[in-house]
Amino acid sequence: MEQTSYYGSIELNTLGDIVRKQPELVKVVTGKDGKTRKYIDVYFNPRQTPSNYGHTHYMKVGVKKVDARQDVNYYIGDFKPNEPQQQEQTATSANVNDIPF
């Protein structure tokens, strides 16, 4: 099975609003090195139809239905397949008859 990578962006203001409204969604973990790290669960799902910008997937904060609030938008990002860029041919094929000498 071929794996596809995706690229996109996450809207940090929306993520910050969610964390301020529901700080209980943030998991605080202390590592073996003593550093405290903060995590939040996310879902990465395919869209039913691609967006006008070619986004085929979206990301939202992972919240249980019972904990979801009506006044919070949990969608934080859009993504599209990371397709390899076709390298443009640097040398153009010129007709020999177009040479000026």
C-alpha positions in Angstrom: 0.0 0.0 0.0 1.5 3.3 -1.1 1.6 6.0 1.5 0.8 9.6 0.7 2.2 12.5 2.5 0.2 15.7 3.0 0.9 19.3 3.6 -1.2 22.2 4.8 -1.5 24.6 7.7 -3.0 24.8 11.2 -4.8 27.9 12.3 -3.0 28.7 15.6 -5.5 31.4 16.8 -8.3 28.9 16.6 -6.2 26.3 18.4 -5.4 28.9 21.1 -9.1 29.8 21.5 -10.0 26.1 22.0 -7.3 25.7 24.6 -8.5 28.8 26.5 -12.1 27.7 26.4 -11.4 24.0 27.3 -8.0 23.7 29.0 -8.9 20.2 30.1 -8.2 19.0 26.5 -4.5 19.7 27.1 -2.5 16.8 28.4 0.6 17.8 30.5 3.3 15.2 30.5 6.7 15.3 32.3 9.4 13.5 30.5 12.3 11.5 31.8 14.4 14.5 31.3 12.2 16.5 33.6 10.8 18.8 30.9 7.1 19.4 30.9 5.4 19.0 27.5 1.8 19.8 26.5 -0.2 17.8 24.0 -3.6 17.9 22.5 -5.3 15.1 20.6 -6.2 15.7 16.9 -8.1 13.9 14.2 -6.9 13.9 10.6 -9.7 12.9 8.2 -10.5 12.9 4.5 -13.1 15.4 3.2 -16.2 14.2 1.5 -15.3 16.4 -1.5 -12.1 18.4 -2.1 -12.2 22.1 -1.3 -11.9 24.8 -4.0 -8.2 25.0 -3.1 -7.6 21.2 -3.6 -7.6 20.3 0.1 -8.6 16.7 0.5 -8.2 16.3 4.3 -8.9 18.3 7.4 -7.7 18.4 11.0 -9.7 19.0 14.1 -9.1 18.9 17.8 -9.9 15.4 19.2 -12.8 16.0 21.6 -15.4 13.5 22.7 -19.0 14.3 21.6 -20.0 14.6 25.3 -17.3 17.2 25.9 -17.9 19.1 22.7 -19.3 22.6 23.1 -21.6 24.2 20.6 -19.8 27.6 20.7 -16.4 26.1 19.7 -15.1 25.4 16.2 -12.8 22.4 16.5 -11.6 22.5 12.9 -8.0 23.8 12.8 -6.4 22.9 9.5 -6.7 21.9 5.8 -4.3 19.6 3.9 -3.7 18.4 0.4 -1.5 15.6 -1.0 2.1 16.4 -1.2 2.7 15.6 -4.9 6.3 15.7 -6.2 6.9 18.8 -8.2 7.6 18.2 -11.8 11.0 19.8 -12.6 10.7 22.2 -15.4 12.9 21.5 -18.3 15.7 24.1 -18.1 16.8 23.7 -21.7 14.1 24.4 -24.2 14.1 22.4 -27.3 14.9 24.8 -30.1 14.5 24.3 -33.7 17.9 24.3 -35.4 16.4 26.6 -38.1 15.7 29.2 -35.4 19.5 29.8 -34.7 20.3 33.3 -35.9 23.6 32.4 -37.7 
